[in-house]
Amino acid sequence: MTALATAPARPHARPAARPSEGSALLHGTARRTATLPRAADLLRRVDREQDREELRRVRSLAAVVAVAVVETEAGRRPLRDLAGWLDPEAFEKMSRRVDLLDRTGARPSLSTAPRPAGARVCEVAPGRIEASATVVVGGRARALALRIERRLSRWKVTAVEVG
């Protein structure tokens, strides 16, 4: 007898896998057939995701404008800073509001910097969004309602109501 003998067959050994099944067995997954989504489904998904992203940007805009309006009312920010966000009518209305606060001496004083507490948006028509925002100043919360409309390639605030 030679020193090198053949090893006895293992009773629990698996039969060799065919090459096409080998990779599936190697990765521990069963072989399955995958179907790709249709082009129309992919386009709908892309459109929905772009719409969600656009609403996120508008919600962020609403929060930033709300803080800027509160700062302008308190005199911490110049009125001209709002000109880029507001359309001419809304800017004029805000100008009259600030002027009235100056003449009556009713400008609110800010002990701390205002911070946005949240904003919500709702698309009421294509290119037209209504938003509400809450700004916390000191221990007080101020509520603002905004109408935001798409003008060419930008969003402009067309109405601001401060509560």
C-alpha positions as CSV (number, residue, x, y, z in Angstrom):
1,M,0.0,0.0,0.0
2,T,1.1,3.4,-0.8
3,A,1.3,6.2,1.7
4,L,-1.0,8.4,-0.5
5,A,-4.4,6.9,-0.5
6,T,-7.4,8.4,-2.0
7,A,-9.7,10.1,0.5
8,P,-12.9,8.3,1.1
9,A,-16.0,10.1,-0.4
10,R,-17.8,12.3,2.0
11,P,-21.4,11.2,2.4
12,H,-22.7,14.8,2.8
13,A,-20.8,16.4,0.0
14,R,-22.8,18.5,-2.5
15,P,-22.7,17.7,-6.2
16,A,-20.7,20.2,-8.2
17,A,-22.8,23.1,-9.3
18,R,-23.3,24.0,-13.0
19,P,-21.4,27.1,-14.0
20,S,-24.6,29.1,-14.4
21,E,-25.8,28.3,-10.9
22,G,-22.3,28.7,-9.3
23,S,-22.4,32.4,-9.0
24,A,-25.9,32.4,-7.5
25,L,-24.9,29.7,-5.0
26,L,-21.6,31.5,-4.3
27,H,-23.5,34.7,-3.4
28,G,-26.2,32.9,-1.5
29,T,-29.1,34.1,-3.6
30,A,-31.5,32.1,-5.7
31,R,-31.5,32.7,-9.4
32,R,-34.2,35.1,-10.3
33,T,-35.2,37.1,-13.3
34,A,-35.2,40.8,-12.8
35,T,-37.4,43.0,-14.9
36,L,-36.4,46.6,-15.5
37,P,-39.0,49.4,-15.0
38,R,-40.5,50.8,-18.1
39,A,-39.3,54.1,-19.4
40,A,-42.6,55.8,-18.6
41,D,-42.4,54.6,-15.0
42,L,-38.9,55.9,-14.7
43,L,-39.9,59.3,-16.1
44,R,-42.8,59.5,-13.6
45,R,-40.5,58.7,-10.7
46,V,-38.0,61.3,-11.8
47,D,-40.8,63.9,-12.2
48,R,-42.1,63.1,-8.7
49,E,-38.6,63.4,-7.1
50,Q,-38.0,66.7,-8.9
51,D,-41.3,68.0,-7.6
52,R,-40.4,67.0,-4.1
53,E,-37.0,68.6,-4.3
54,E,-38.6,71.8,-5.6
55,L,-41.0,71.9,-2.7
56,R,-38.1,71.4,-0.3
57,R,-36.3,74.4,-1.8
58,V,-39.5,76.5,-1.6
59,R,-40.0,75.5,2.0
60,S,-36.5,76.6,2.8
61,L,-37.1,79.9,1.0
62,A,-40.3,80.5,3.0
63,A,-38.3,80.0,6.3
64,V,-35.5,82.3,5.2
65,V,-37.9,85.0,4.1
66,A,-40.0,84.7,7.3
67,V,-36.9,85.3,9.4
68,A,-35.8,88.2,7.2
69,V,-39.3,89.9,7.5
70,V,-39.2,89.6,11.3
71,E,-35.7,91.1,11.4
72,T,-36.8,93.9,9.1
73,E,-39.7,94.7,11.3
74,A,-37.4,94.9,14.3
75,G,-34.9,97.1,12.5
76,R,-32.1,94.5,12.5
77,R,-32.1,94.2,8.7
78,P,-32.5,96.9,6.1
79,L,-35.7,96.8,4.1
80,R,-33.8,96.7,0.8
81,D,-32.6,93.1,1.7
82,L,-36.1,91.9,1.0
83,A,-36.2,93.3,-2.6
84,G,-34.6,90.2,-4.1
85,W,-37.3,87.9,-2.6
86,L,-40.4,90.0,-2.8
87,D,-42.2,91.1,-5.9
88,P,-42.8,94.9,-6.2
89,E,-46.3,94.9,-4.7
90,A,-45.3,92.8,-1.7
91,F,-42.2,94.9,-1.2
92,E,-44.3,98.1,-1.3
93,K,-46.7,96.7,1.3
94,M,-43.8,95.7,3.5
95,S,-42.3,99.2,3.1
96,R,-45.5,100.8,4.2
97,R,-45.6,98.4,7.2
98,V,-42.1,99.3,8.3
99,D,-42.8,103.0,7.8
100,L,-45.9,102.7,10.0
101,L,-43.9,100.8,12.7
102,D,-41.3,103.6,12.6
103,R,-43.9,106.4,12.8
104,T,-45.8,104.8,15.7
105,G,-42.7,103.7,17.6
106,A,-44.1,100.2,17.7
107,R,-41.1,98.3,16.3
108,P,-40.6,95.1,18.3
109,S,-37.3,94.8,20.1
110,L,-35.4,91.6,19.6
111,S,-33.5,90.2,22.6
112,T,-32.2,87.3,20.6
113,A,-31.8,86.5,17.0
114,P,-34.9,85.1,15.4
115,R,-34.8,81.5,14.2
116,P,-37.1,79.5,12.0
117,A,-39.2,76.9,13.9
118,G,-40.7,75.4,10.7
119,A,-42.4,76.0,7.5
120,R,-45.0,74.2,5.5
121,V,-45.8,74.5,1.8
122,C,-48.8,73.6,-0.3
123,E,-48.9,73.9,-4.1
124,V,-52.4,75.3,-4.9
125,A,-51.8,75.6,-8.6
126,P,-48.9,75.0,-11.0
127,G,-46.3,77.6,-10.1
128,R,-48.2,78.9,-7.1
129,I,-47.5,77.9,-3.6
130,E,-48.9,79.0,-0.3
131,A,-46.6,78.6,2.7
132,S,-46.8,79.1,6.4
133,A,-43.7,79.7,8.6
134,T,-43.1,80.0,12.3
135,V,-40.3,82.2,13.6
136,V,-39.2,82.0,17.3
137,V,-38.0,85.3,18.8
138,G,-37.0,85.1,22.5
139,G,-39.9,83.2,24.0
140,R,-42.5,84.2,21.4
141,A,-43.5,82.5,18.2
142,R,-44.5,84.6,15.2
143,A,-46.6,83.1,12.4
144,L,-46.3,84.2,8.8
145,A,-48.3,83.3,5.7
146,L,-46.7,83.7,2.3
147,R,-47.8,83.2,-1.3
148,I,-44.9,82.3,-3.5
149,E,-45.1,82.2,-7.3
150,R,-42.8,81.1,-10.0
151,R,-41.6,84.1,-12.0
152,L,-39.5,83.0,-15.0
153,S,-36.9,80.8,-13.5
154,R,-37.2,82.1,-9.9
155,W,-39.6,82.0,-7.0
156,K,-40.9,85.3,-5.8
157,V,-43.0,86.1,-2.7
158,T,-46.1,87.8,-3.9
159,A,-47.9,88.2,-0.5
160,V,-46.8,88.3,3.1
161,E,-49.1,88.3,6.1
162,V,-47.5,88.6,9.6
163,G,-49.3,87.4,12.7
